[in-house]
């Protein structure tokens, strides 16, 4: 797989959920760095306050964007605590759960604005919408 087909990402997860997520990403071909403890920045402290009883883990690596989006959608549907924020940054994608969004909702923040997806609404295909937002729907 060429470098232009890979996306670099950082996924912030609860420590108890990190091993299963790490296994799923590795099974999908992700090149993962060893997980590290995640310390929220000053701006993120309020956002992660609900996680105070469970340490956060940072998973970082590179994987095919389509696979990462598929894993993100599965995570959105399975979240027990809240929604998922996917930020498109110069360094790749940053994914993290937030209690500010209801379960099953994803907020995609990219250079062209913000898009909200609710997986519980009929006709909403989060995978296709997110692929479109990162440009994967374009033919080469």
C-alpha positions in Angstrom: 0.0 0.0 0.0 1.4 3.4 -1.0 1.9 6.2 1.5 -0.8 8.3 -0.2 -3.4 5.6 0.7 -2.5 5.8 4.4 -3.7 8.1 7.0 -1.8 8.8 10.2 -4.1 8.9 13.2 -4.3 9.3 17.0 -7.2 7.6 18.7 -7.9 8.5 22.3 -9.6 5.6 24.1 -10.4 4.5 27.6 -7.8 2.2 29.0 -10.2 -0.7 29.3 -11.3 -0.3 25.6 -7.8 0.2 24.2 -6.7 -3.5 23.9 -9.7 -4.5 21.8 -9.4 -1.4 19.6 -5.7 -2.0 19.2 -6.3 -5.6 18.1 -9.0 -4.6 15.6 -6.8 -1.9 14.1 -3.8 -4.2 13.9 -5.9 -7.0 12.3 -7.0 -4.4 9.7 -3.3 -3.7 8.8 -2.6 -0.7 10.9 1.0 0.0 11.8 0.6 1.0 15.4 3.0 2.7 17.8 3.1 1.3 21.4 0.1 2.7 23.3 0.9 5.6 25.6 -1.0 7.3 28.5 -2.9 10.3 27.2 -2.8 13.5 29.2 -5.5 16.0 28.0 -4.3 19.5 27.2 -5.7 22.5 29.2 -8.4 23.0 26.5 -9.4 19.3 26.7 -9.7 19.0 30.5 -13.4 19.8 30.6 -14.1 17.5 27.7 -12.4 14.5 29.3 -13.5 15.2 32.9 -16.0 12.3 32.7 -13.1 10.0 32.2 -11.5 10.9 35.5 -11.9 7.5 36.9 -10.4 5.6 34.0 -7.1 6.5 32.4 -7.0 7.4 28.7 -4.7 5.7 26.2 -3.4 7.1 23.0 -3.2 4.8 20.1 -1.2 6.2 17.1 -0.3 4.7 13.8 -1.0 4.6 10.1 -3.7 2.6 8.3 -5.8 2.7 5.2 -8.3 5.5 5.6 -11.3 3.4 4.6 -10.5 0.8 7.3 -10.1 3.6 9.9 -13.4 5.1 9.0 -15.1 1.6 9.2 -13.6 1.1 12.7 -14.8 4.6 13.7 -18.3 3.8 12.6 -18.3 0.6 14.6 -17.0 2.5 17.6 -19.8 5.1 17.1 -22.4 2.4 17.2 -20.9 0.6 20.1 -20.1 3.6 22.4 -21.4 3.3 25.9 -20.4 6.8 27.0 -21.2 9.3 24.2 -20.5 10.4 20.6 -17.3 10.4 18.6 -15.3 13.5 17.4 -13.2 12.9 14.3 -10.8 15.8 13.6 -8.9 16.1 10.3 -5.6 17.8 11.1 -2.4 18.4 9.3 -1.0 15.3 11.1 -3.8 13.0 10.1 -7.0 12.2 12.0 -7.6 12.5 15.7 -10.5 10.5 17.1 -12.0 10.7 20.6 -15.2 10.1 22.5 -17.1 12.9 24.1 -20.0 13.0 26.4 -21.1 16.3 24.8 -22.5 14.2 21.9 -25.2 11.6 22.3 -24.4 7.9 21.7 -24.3 7.1 18.0 -23.4 10.6 16.9 -20.2 11.5 15.1 -18.9 15.0 14.6 -16.4 15.4 11.8 -14.3 18.5 12.0 -12.3 19.3 8.8 -10.8 22.1 6.9 -14.1 22.8 5.1 -16.2 23.0 8.2 -18.1 20.7 10.6 -20.5 17.9 9.7 -22.7 16.0 12.2 -23.8 12.4 11.6 -26.4 10.5 13.6 -26.3 6.8 13.0 -29.7 6.2 14.4 -31.5 8.2 11.6 -32.7 6.2 8.7 -30.9 6.8 5.4 -27.7 8.1 7.1 -24.7 6.3 5.8 -21.8 7.5 8.0 -19.2 5.5 6.2 -20.0 7.1 2.8 -20.4 10.5 4.2 -17.0 10.4 6.1 -15.2 9.0 3.0 -16.7 11.9 1.0 -15.4 14.4 3.6 -11.8 13.1 3.4 -12.0 12.8 -0.4 -12.1 9.0 -0.8 -15.3 9.2 -3.0 -13.4 10.8 -5.8 -12.3 8.6 -8.7 -8.5 8.7 -9.5 
